[in-house]
């Protein structure tokens, strides 16, 4: 019989749990990410052996904290990944927590995203395809039964809601990686409008007032930059972007437009980060759209993107 805890499904349950675990990083000096009951511990070093020693030490303290606070760790769902910017020698270390040896994985699901150790997002796109695979068949049958407006509502519910989640993370992936999602989206749009396969797709998006996958990414990352410039983001993003006016005393055309500095990077993966692409996309937005309030900006920029389809 449990002698402590809160009833499952209670209103106070989530709040009490957050209060209960929120001091975890401070007590054991961990660098990591906490979201509800999901805990991610991070370790970094130029040496793999140092990472192994550091991680095992952190997990030892973490396990002790859980035992002290009467929390149970599901070791079967606990694993680790090794990220490396270069091709290094095979990882031969052992990561342990409690009396269990944790398994090394190449990809894992975290907060709804499939994270791969090479950060190429192939695993997540494959996961997305399985989630939205039935949408095309549903739309094929539904179009005969309900008005077009209802089909669009179903599209937003079954397709858009899934691909827009986390698209700032995976939407910048290589064209070949994201292409299966584009193909599925095009098929759904043509199905809604009773159009054959060979029909040009861009005018169809304009007809339905929908954005393609590329422009959904542009809209979401632009909304993120707009919030950054309005100081509406958490402190963790405080240094993500930098206006040209904050770094140069000389007045230039870019400074007058409040452009953002595009950070230089040699690696292809660096060029596709949200920091670099966010600055690039924002600088291409017309000045009269950038200065709008957030809600008006979101609607106006979407209209601006769709106008380019015709």
C-alpha positions as CSV (number, residue, x, y, z in Angstrom):
1,X,0.0,0.0,0.0
2,X,1.3,3.5,-1.0
3,X,1.8,5.8,2.0
4,X,2.6,8.9,-0.1
5,X,1.6,10.4,-3.4
6,X,-1.4,12.1,-5.0
7,X,-4.4,10.6,-6.7
8,X,-3.9,10.0,-10.4
9,X,-5.8,12.5,-12.6
10,X,-6.1,15.0,-9.8
11,X,-6.0,18.8,-10.5
12,X,-3.2,19.4,-8.0
13,X,-1.1,16.4,-9.1
14,X,0.9,18.0,-11.9
15,X,1.6,21.1,-9.8
16,X,2.7,19.1,-6.7
17,X,4.9,16.9,-8.9
18,X,6.7,19.9,-10.4
19,X,7.3,21.4,-6.9
20,X,8.6,18.0,-5.8
21,X,11.2,17.6,-8.5
22,X,12.0,21.2,-9.5
23,X,15.1,21.4,-7.2
24,X,16.7,18.2,-8.7
25,X,19.2,20.1,-11.0
26,X,20.3,22.4,-8.2
27,X,20.8,19.8,-5.6
28,X,23.0,17.5,-7.7
29,X,24.5,20.1,-10.1
30,X,23.1,18.5,-13.2
31,X,23.1,20.0,-16.7
32,X,19.9,18.7,-18.3
33,X,16.3,19.2,-19.3
34,X,13.2,18.7,-17.1
35,X,9.7,18.6,-18.6
36,X,7.1,17.1,-16.3
37,X,8.3,13.5,-15.5
38,X,10.8,13.4,-18.4
39,X,14.3,14.0,-17.4
40,X,17.2,14.4,-19.8
41,X,20.8,14.5,-18.5
42,X,23.5,16.1,-20.7
43,X,27.3,15.6,-20.6
44,X,29.8,16.9,-23.0
45,X,33.6,16.8,-23.5
46,X,36.2,16.4,-26.2
47,X,37.1,13.0,-24.8
48,X,34.6,10.1,-24.8
49,X,36.2,8.6,-21.7
50,X,35.6,11.8,-19.9
51,X,32.0,11.8,-21.0
52,X,31.5,8.3,-19.7
53,X,33.1,9.1,-16.3
54,X,31.1,12.3,-15.9
55,X,27.8,10.7,-17.0
56,X,28.2,7.7,-14.6
57,X,28.9,10.1,-11.7
58,X,25.9,12.2,-12.5
59,X,23.6,9.2,-12.8
60,X,24.9,7.8,-9.5
61,X,23.9,11.1,-7.7
62,X,20.7,11.2,-9.7
63,X,19.7,7.6,-8.6
64,X,20.5,8.5,-5.0
65,X,18.2,11.5,-5.2
66,X,15.4,9.4,-6.6
67,X,15.8,6.8,-3.8
68,X,15.9,9.6,-1.1
69,X,12.8,11.2,-2.5
70,X,10.9,7.8,-2.9
71,X,10.7,8.0,-6.6
72,X,11.0,5.0,-8.8
73,X,13.1,5.0,-12.1
74,X,12.0,2.8,-14.9
75,X,15.4,1.5,-16.0
76,X,13.9,-0.3,-19.0
77,X,12.8,3.0,-20.5
78,X,16.1,4.7,-19.7
79,X,18.8,4.8,-22.4
80,X,21.5,7.0,-23.7
81,X,22.8,8.4,-27.0
82,X,26.2,9.6,-28.1
83,X,26.3,12.7,-30.3
84,X,29.5,13.6,-32.2
85,X,30.2,16.2,-34.8
86,X,32.8,14.1,-36.5
87,X,33.3,10.4,-37.3
88,X,35.0,9.1,-34.2
89,X,36.0,5.7,-33.0
90,X,33.3,3.2,-31.8
91,X,31.9,3.9,-28.4
92,X,33.0,1.2,-26.0
93,X,32.0,2.7,-22.7
94,X,29.4,1.4,-20.2
95,X,26.8,3.7,-18.7
96,X,25.1,2.5,-15.5
97,X,22.3,3.7,-13.3
98,X,21.6,1.8,-10.1
99,X,22.3,-1.9,-10.7
100,X,21.4,-1.7,-14.4
101,X,23.5,-1.2,-17.5
102,X,21.7,1.3,-19.8
103,X,21.4,0.5,-23.5
104,X,22.9,2.7,-26.1
105,X,20.4,3.7,-28.9
106,X,20.8,5.5,-32.2
107,X,17.4,7.2,-31.9
108,X,14.9,7.8,-29.2
109,X,11.6,9.6,-28.7
110,X,11.7,12.7,-26.5
111,X,8.8,15.1,-26.0
112,X,7.2,13.8,-29.2
113,X,10.3,14.1,-31.4
114,X,12.4,11.2,-32.6
115,X,16.0,12.3,-31.9
116,X,18.8,10.7,-33.9
117,X,22.4,10.6,-32.8
118,X,23.4,12.1,-36.2
119,X,20.7,14.8,-36.0
120,X,19.5,14.0,-39.5
121,X,15.8,13.7,-38.6
122,X,15.3,10.6,-40.8
123,X,13.8,8.7,-37.8
124,X,11.4,11.5,-37.0
125,X,10.1,11.8,-40.6
126,X,9.6,8.0,-40.7
127,X,7.7,8.3,-37.4
128,X,5.6,11.1,-38.8
129,X,4.8,9.1,-41.9
130,X,3.2,6.3,-39.8
131,X,1.1,8.9,-37.9
132,X,-0.3,10.6,-41.0
133,X,-0.4,7.6,-43.3
134,X,-4.2,7.2,-42.9
135,X,-5.0,10.8,-43.5
136,X,-5.0,10.4,-47.3
137,X,-7.4,7.5,-47.2
138,X,-9.7,9.2,-44.8
139,X,-9.8,12.3,-47.0
140,X,-10.5,10.2,-50.1
141,X,-13.7,8.9,-48.5
142,X,-14.6,12.1,-46.6
143,X,-14.6,14.4,-49.7
144,X,-17.8,12.8,-51.0
145,X,-19.7,13.2,-47.7
146,X,-18.9,16.7,-46.4
147,X,-18.3,20.2,-47.8
148,X,-14.7,21.3,-48.7
149,X,-14.6,23.5,-45.6
150,X,-15.0,20.5,-43.4
151,X,-12.3,18.6,-45.3
152,X,-9.9,21.5,-44.6
153,X,-10.8,21.3,-40.8
154,X,-10.1,17.6,-40.8
155,X,-6.8,18.3,-42.6
156,X,-5.8,20.7,-39.8
157,X,-6.8,18.2,-37.2
158,X,-5.2,15.0,-38.7
159,X,-2.3,16.3,-40.7
160,X,-1.3,19.9,-39.9
161,X,-1.3,19.5,-36.2
162,X,1.2,16.6,-36.5
163,X,3.6,18.1,-39.0
164,X,3.7,21.5,-37.4
165,X,4.6,20.2,-34.0
166,X,8.4,20.6,-33.6
167,X,8.9,21.6,-37.2
168,X,11.4,24.3,-36.1
169,X,13.6,21.3,-35.1
170,X,13.2,19.0,-38.1
171,X,11.8,21.3,-40.9
172,X,15.3,22.4,-41.9
173,X,16.5,18.8,-42.6
174,X,17.9,17.9,-46.0
175,X,15.4,18.0,-48.9
176,X,15.5,14.3,-49.4
177,X,14.7,13.7,-45.8
178,X,11.6,15.9,-45.7
179,X,10.4,15.0,-49.2
180,X,8.2,12.1,-48.1
181,X,6.1,14.5,-46.0
182,X,5.8,16.9,-49.0
183,X,4.6,14.1,-51.2
184,X,2.0,13.0,-48.7
185,X,0.8,16.6,-48.2
186,X,0.5,17.2,-52.0
187,X,-1.5,14.0,-52.3
188,X,-3.9,15.1,-49.6
189,X,-4.4,18.5,-51.1
190,X,-5.1,17.1,-54.6
191,X,-7.5,14.5,-53.0
192,X,-9.6,17.3,-51.3
193,X,-10.0,19.1,-54.6
194,X,-10.6,16.0,-56.8
195,X,-7.5,16.8,-58.8
196,X,-5.4,14.2,-60.8
197,X,-1.9,13.4,-59.8
198,X,-0.2,15.5,-62.5
199,X,-2.0,18.8,-61.5
200,X,0.3,21.7,-60.5
201,X,0.3,21.8,-56.8
202,X,1.1,25.4,-55.9
203,X,-2.2,26.9,-57.2
204,X,-4.1,24.3,-55.2
205,X,-2.5,25.4,-52.0
206,X,-3.6,29.0,-52.8
207,X,-7.1,27.8,-53.5
208,X,-7.4,26.2,-50.1
209,X,-5.4,29.0,-48.3
210,X,-2.9,26.4,-47.0
211,X,0.9,26.5,-46.6
212,X,3.2,23.8,-47.9
213,X,5.7,22.1,-45.6
214,X,8.5,24.5,-46.5
215,X,6.4,27.6,-45.7
216,X,5.0,26.1,-42.5
217,X,8.6,25.9,-41.4
218,X,9.2,29.6,-42.5
219,X,6.1,30.7,-40.7
220,X,6.9,28.9,-37.4
221,X,10.5,30.1,-37.3
222,X,9.4,33.7,-38.1
223,X,6.9,33.6,-35.3
224,X,9.8,32.5,-33.0
225,X,12.0,35.4,-34.2
226,X,9.1,37.8,-33.7
227,X,8.6,36.7,-30.1
228,X,12.4,36.9,-29.6
229,X,12.4,40.6,-30.7
230,X,9.4,41.3,-28.6
231,X,11.1,39.7,-25.5
232,X,8.4,37.1,-25.3
233,X,10.6,34.0,-25.1
234,X,12.1,32.3,-22.1
235,X,15.6,33.4,-20.9
236,X,17.3,30.4,-22.5
237,X,16.8,32.1,-25.9
238,X,18.2,35.5,-24.9
239,X,21.4,35.2,-27.0
240,X,20.0,33.2,-30.0
241,X,19.8,36.3,-32.3
242,X,21.5,39.6,-32.5
243,X,20.3,42.7,-34.3
244,X,22.8,44.5,-36.5
245,X,22.0,47.8,-34.8
246,X,23.3,46.3,-31.5
247,X,26.8,45.6,-32.9
248,X,27.7,48.3,-35.4
249,X,27.9,52.0,-34.8
250,X,27.9,52.7,-38.5
251,X,24.4,53.2,-40.0
252,X,23.8,50.8,-42.9
253,X,20.7,49.9,-44.8
254,X,20.5,46.5,-43.0
255,X,20.8,48.3,-39.6
256,X,18.0,50.7,-40.6
257,X,15.8,47.7,-41.4
258,X,16.6,46.0,-38.0
259,X,18.1,43.0,-39.8
260,X,19.5,40.1,-37.8
261,X,23.1,39.0,-38.0
262,X,23.5,35.7,-39.9
263,X,26.1,33.8,-38.1
264,X,28.8,32.3,-40.3
265,X,29.4,28.5,-40.2
266,X,31.5,26.2,-42.3
267,X,29.5,23.0,-41.8
268,X,26.3,22.2,-43.6
269,X,24.6,21.2,-40.4
270,X,25.4,24.6,-38.9
271,X,23.9,26.4,-41.9
272,X,20.6,24.6,-41.3
273,X,20.2,25.5,-37.6
274,X,17.2,27.6,-36.5
275,X,19.7,30.3,-35.5
276,X,21.1,30.7,-39.0
277,X,17.9,30.0,-41.0
278,X,15.8,32.1,-38.6
279,X,18.0,35.2,-39.3
280,X,18.0,34.5,-43.0
281,X,14.3,34.1,-43.3
282,X,13.5,37.1,-41.1
283,X,15.8,39.4,-43.1
284,X,13.9,38.5,-46.3
285,X,10.5,39.5,-44.8
286,X,9.2,42.9,-45.9
287,X,9.7,45.6,-43.4
288,X,6.0,46.6,-43.2
289,X,5.2,43.0,-42.1
290,X,7.9,42.7,-39.5
291,X,6.7,45.6,-37.4
292,X,3.1,44.3,-37.0
293,X,1.8,42.9,-33.7
294,X,2.2,39.2,-33.3
295,X,-1.3,38.1,-34.2
296,X,-1.4,40.4,-37.2
297,X,2.1,39.4,-38.2
298,X,1.1,35.7,-38.2
299,X,-1.9,36.3,-40.5
300,X,-0.2,38.8,-42.8
301,X,3.0,36.7,-43.3
302,X,0.9,33.6,-44.1
303,X,-1.0,35.6,-46.7
304,X,2.3,36.9,-48.1
305,X,3.6,33.4,-48.5
306,X,0.4,32.1,-50.2
307,X,0.4,35.0,-52.6
308,X,3.7,33.6,-54.1
309,X,1.9,30.4,-55.1
310,X,-0.1,31.9,-57.9
